[in-house]
Amino acid sequence: MLKLLKIFLCIVIILSCAGCFDKKEVDDLAYIVAIGVDKGEVDRLRLTIQYATFKQSGGEGGSIEGESDGTMVVTIDCPSLYTGLDMFSTSTSRRFSMLHTKYFVVSKEMARQGEMDRYINALIRFSEIRRNMFMFVSRGKAGDFISETKPALGDDIIKSIELAMEQPYRTGLIPYVNLGRFNEALKSTTHQPVSALVSTNDFKSLKEARHKPQGQVSGGHHIAGEVPRTGGVKAELLGMAVFDGGKMVDELNGDETRLYMMITGAFRRGFFTIRDPEKPDDIVVLDVRYKRKPTIRVDISGDKPRIEVQVRLEGNIVSTQSKINYESDGLQPILERAFERQTKRQMDSLITKTQQTFKADIFNFGKYVARKFPTVQQWEKYNWLDRYPQAVINTKVDFTIRRSGMMLETAPTQQTEEISE
C-alpha cells in the first residue's frame, strides 16, 4: 500500500511539473523599455511608454508614427498606470510586459506634488517590476525625455541605457538610484530619497553663452538640460533631485552630486578642474578617485548631535596651464592643499544647504547615529530626521597626488627673446 502511494505521488508531481499551459513565446509580448509619468490633460496621468518593436533601425517600420531605433514611443492620458497599459493594448495585438523595463521617469511637476510614494508603491507591488529599474526625475516632460532617448552609437537602445547608467562610476555627475533604493529611502528613518536628474537639451544654451564671461572652471556647475553644447542626442543626465519624503524639494548640479557621492562612499572617479594656486588665471586638471571609503564618526552625548566626516582621495595630474613644475616634491603639496581647501569648502556649503534649505539628510548620516541606540523604539523616539538640521557636522578632506601622468616634470618652453606680432 505504501509503495502504491509513493508511485501515485510521483505521478502527480511529474504531471504537475510538466504542464506548459501558461507558456508565453518571446514574440507574443511587447517588452516595455521605459515608463514616463506626466500630469494629464484629459485624465489624471499622461503615461508614456517605450517598447521594443523587434525591427532593425532604418527598416520599413519607420513609417509608423513614434517608431525609431527599433522602439516605439506612445503616450496616453489615463486614470492610473496599469489602466493605461490596458488602454495601450487597444492599438497592438501583443500583451505588454514590464519584465525588462530599464527605467521609470517622472516629471519634476509631478514629483513636486508630494505623491511619489503612490507611484512607487504601485510599481513595487506588481510582480513583473524589477527593483533594479533606474529612477529618474525629468526637469521637463517625462514623455519628451523618453522620445529623445536614442542610442548615440549603434542601434541597441537597451545597451545604450545600461551604459548610460555606468556614468555614476565614471564621472560621479549623477547618482546611481534604482527603484529598490528609492523605495527603501521613502520608508527609512535614517535618510531621505534622491534621484538622478534628466532633461532634454534644446541646444540653445551654447548660443546664449557665447558672449558671457567664463567665471566657472568646472563643467559640473551645470544641470541637466542646460549644458552648453550642440549636436548628438537631446537626452541628458546631469545632477540629482532631492526629496523630503515623497515630495521633491530641490535640485543639485553636477558638482554637488559629486560631493554627495564622496560623502556617501559611492564616488569612484572623475576629472576635476581647479584654479592654479600660484597663478589663479590658469587652471589645473586632476584625475581624482577614492583612496578609501569615508570615515564617519558620531557623538550624541551633547545637546546637538556631532558628526565628523573624513573623505580620503587620491589622483593624478592631467594638465597644468601654467609652466610651474608641480611634479616636484616641493610644489606638489601646494596643489594637494589647494584641492583639499576647495573640496572642503564646497562640501561644507552643500551640507549647510541640506540642513537649512531643504532640511533633509540625503547622506544617510542617520545610519551611523542609529548605531548608538540599543533598541528600535529608542531610535524612533529620537526622531533623527527632525534633529538633522541642528546637527553640527565637520568635514575633513585628505588628497594625495600619486602620479604626474606621462611627464616627470614640466620643462620650460623654448622660444626666441623677441617675437614679432
N, C-alpha and C positions, 0 to 999 in steps of 0.2 A: 504493500500500500504506500509506504514512504517513497519507494522507488518511482511509482507511478506519479505521485505528487511532484517529485523533483522534475520528472520529464515534462509534466504539464506546465510547471512554472517556467522551465527553459523555453518551451514553445511559445508561451505568452510573451516572454521577454524578447525573443527573436522577432516575433511578428510585430510587436510594438516599436521596435527599433528600425525595422526595415521599410517603414512607410515613407512615401515621398509626396503625400497629398498636399503639403504646404510648400512645395518647392517653388522657387522663383528664378527664372532664367535671367541672366545679366541684361539682355536686351529687352526684357519685359518691363524694366524700370527706367525712370528718368531720375538720374542722380543729381541732387542739388549741391552746387559748389559753394554758394554764398546766399545768405539771407540778410535783407536790409529792412529796417522799420523806420518810417517817417510818419508825421502827423497826416491823417487822411483828410480829404476834402468832401468826398461823397459819404464816407463812412468813418469809423473810429480810427482805423490804421490805413496807411498806404504801404503795402507789402511788396517788396521787390525780391525776386529770386533769380539766380543764375544757375543753369543746369547744363550738363554735357549733352551734346547732340550726336556724338559718335561720328561726326563728319570731319573730314580734313579741312583745314583752313584753306580758303580760296576755292572751294568747291562750288557746286551749283546751289547749295543751301544758303549762300549769301544773299539770295533774293528775298528771303523771309525777313520781315522787319524785326530787329532786335538780335539777329544772329550774326556772330563773327567769331573768329578764332576757335571754332569748334564748340562754342557755347551759345546758349540763348538767354537773353535777359528779358523778363516780363514783369510787369507791375500791375497791381490791382488794389482797389480800395475795399476793405473788408472789416468785419467786426472783431476778428481775432486771427492769430497766426494760423491755427490749424484749419479754421473755416476757410481762410484764404487759400490754403493748399487744395481743399476740395473745389473751390471756385476755379482755381487754375486748371484742374483736371477736365474742365469743360472744353478746353482747347487742345487737349492732347489725348492720345489713346493709351498712354502709359501711366502707371501709378508713380507718384513722386516718392523718392526715398531720401532720407536725411542721414543715411549711414556714413556717407563720405563728405558731409558738409565741412568746409575748411574754416569759415569764419562767419561771425554774426556781427553786423554793424548797425548801430542805432544813431540817428541824427542827434546833434547837440540840442536841438529844440526839444526833442523827446526826453533826452537824458536830464535836462534841467527841470522837467516836470516832477521829478521825485518818484517816479513809478518804475524804475529799473527792476526792482525786485519782482514785479509782476511778470515781466517777460522772462527773467532768469528762472523763476520758479517753473514757468510753463515749459521752458527748454529742458531743465534738469529732470522734470517728471517724465518726459517722453522717452521711451526705451531706445529709440533709434538715434538719439542725440549723443554724441561722444563729448566727454568733458574736456578733451584736449582741443576743442574747437577754439580758434582765436577770437578775442574780444576787441572790437574797435568802436570808437566814437567818431562820427564824421562831423566836421565843423560846418559842412553844407548838407545837402540832401544825401541820405544814405543810398538812395537809388542811383543818383548821379555817380557816386564813387564806384558802385558795382559796375555800372555801364562803362566806366573809364578804366577799370582794372583789366588790363590786357598784358600779355607777355611781351616784354621788350625784345627778347631773343627767343627764337623757336616758336612752336605752336602750342606747347603744353601749358595751359593756364594753371593746372593743378600744381605742377612743378614750380611754376613761377611764384605762386602764392607761398608754397613751402619754403622756397629760397628767400623770399622777402622777409619771412619771419625768423631768419637767421641774423637779421640786421641787429637785434639787441646785443648779440655776442660779437658782431664785427665792429660796430660803431658806438653802441650804447645810446643812440639818439631816440629810441623808442623802448618801452618796457616790454618784457615777454609776459603777457597775461592771457590765459585761456579761460574758458567758461568755468572750469572747476575752481581755479584760484579766485576768480571774481566772486563766485557764489560763496566760497569759504569766507572771504573778506566781508561780504554783506552780513554774515551771521556772527562774525568774530567780535569778541570783546577786547581784542588787543590791537587792532588796526582797522583802517578804512580802505575801501577799494580804490584801485586806479585802473586805467585802461589806455591802450595805445591810441594816439590821436591821428586821424587820417583826414584827407580832403582832396579835392580836385584843384589843380593849378591852371588858371586861365592864361598863364604866361604874360600877364600884364605887369607883374612886379619888376621884371627885368627892365622894361622900357621906362617905367616910372622912376626907377632907382638910378638911372644913368647919370643924372646931374646932381645927385645928392652926395655930400661928403661921406667918406668911409670912416665912421667913428668907431666901428667894431673891428676886432681882429679875429673873432671866432664865428664860423658859419653856423654854430649851434644856437645862436640867439634867434634864429628864425623858427617858425612854427608851420605845421602842415598847411599847404595851400598858398604860402607866402614866400617860398624860396625863389629868389630872382634867377630864373632860368627860362629857357625856351627849348622846344623840341622834346622828343620822347613821349612816353605815356603821360597822361594828365594826373593819374592817381598818384598820391604822395603820402608817405608815412613819416611823421616827424613830431615829436613831443608826446605829451600824455595828458589825459583828463583825470581830474581828482574828484572823488566823490565823498560826500558825507552821508553814509547810509546809502539809500537808493537814489540820491539826488546829486547830480553833477554840480560842483561849486566853483571850479576854476580850471585853468589850463596852464601847463608848464611847457616851456620851449625845450629845444634840444639840449642846451647846456644844463638846464635844471634837471632834465631827465637823467643825464649822465651822473650828476651829483646824487640823485636819488638811487641810481644803480650802485654807486660806490658805497653809500651808507648801508644799503640792504644786502650787499655782498653779491649782487648779480652782474656787476660790471666786469668785463673781460679785457677789452682792448679798444683803443680809439686814438685818433690823431688830435693833438691839442695845439692851438696856436696862442702864444703869449707874446707880450711886448718884450723886446730885448731889455734886460735890466740895466745895461750900460748905455744903450742907445735906444730910447723909447720910440723913436720914429721907425725903427726896424722891428722885425718880428723873428721869433724862433719857433720852429715846429718840432714837436716831440711826439714820439710814438709811445703811448703810455699803456701799461697793463697792470693788473693786480700783482702785488708781491705776495700777499696772503689775505685771507678773509679779515674783515674789520673786527676790531675788539670793542665790545660794548659792555660797560660796567654800570650798575645801577645802585643807588643808595636812596632808600625811602625812610630813613630814620628821622629826618627833619620835617619841617612844616611843608616844604616843597620837595618833590622827588628830584634827584640829581642824576644826570646821565652823562657819562664820559664816553665819547666816540673817538676811536683811533683808526684812521684809514692808512694803510701801507701800500704804496705804489712804487713801481719802477718803470724805467723807459729808456729809449734810445734817442739820440739827437738825429733828427731827419734833415733839418735845414736851418741855417743861420744867415740872415741877410747881411748883417754886419761882418766885418773881417776879423772879429775878435776870436781868438783861439780858445773857445770854451772846452775843447777836448783836453786841455792841460789840467793837471790835478789842482792847481791853484785857483783856476777860474770856474771849474765845474761846480763846486759848491754854491757859487753865486747864482748859477742857473737853477740849481735844485731848490734853493731857498725862495727864489722868485716864484717858481711854480707852486711851492707849498703855500706861500702867502696868498697867491691869487685863488687857489682852490679852497683854502680855509675861509677866506673872505666870502666867496660865493656860497660855500656850504652853510656858513652861519646865516647868511641872508635868506637862503632857502628854508632853513629850519624856522627862523623867525616868521617867515611868510606862512608856513603851515600852522604855526601857533596863533598868530594874530589875525591873519586874513581869513582863512577858511577853517581854522581850528579842527584839524583832522590829522591824526597820527597815521601817515601813509608809510612810515619807515618800519612799522611793526616793533617799535620800542616796547610796546606793551607785553610782548612775548618774554622779554627779559625781566620786566617788572613782575609779571605773574609768577615767576620762579621764587619770588620772595614770600609767597603766601602758601601755607601748608594745605589749605582746602580751597575748593572751588567757590564755596559760599563766601569765604573771606575775600577772595579775589573779586567776585562780582560786586560785593558790597563796597569795595574800594572805588569802583566806577572810574576806571582809568581814562576812558575817552573824554570824560568831563574834566579830569585833572590835567590832561596833557598840555593845555595852553599855559598852565602855571609852572610847568617843569623847567628846571634850569639845566640846559644842555650845553656842554662844552665839547669842542671838536679839536682834533689834532691830526695833521697830515704829515706823513713821512714819505719823501720821494727820493729815490736814488737813480742816478743815471748809470746804466750798465755798459752801454756801447755808444760809439760815435758814428755808426754806420760804416761805410766803406772808406772813410777818411780818418787817418790817425791824427791829423792836425790841419787847421785852416791856414794854408800858405798864402802870403800876400800876392795880389795880382800885379804882374809886371807891366809897366807902361812907360812911355816917354814922359819927360818932365812937362813938356808943353804939347797940348793937343789943340789943333786948330778947330774952330767951331764952324 
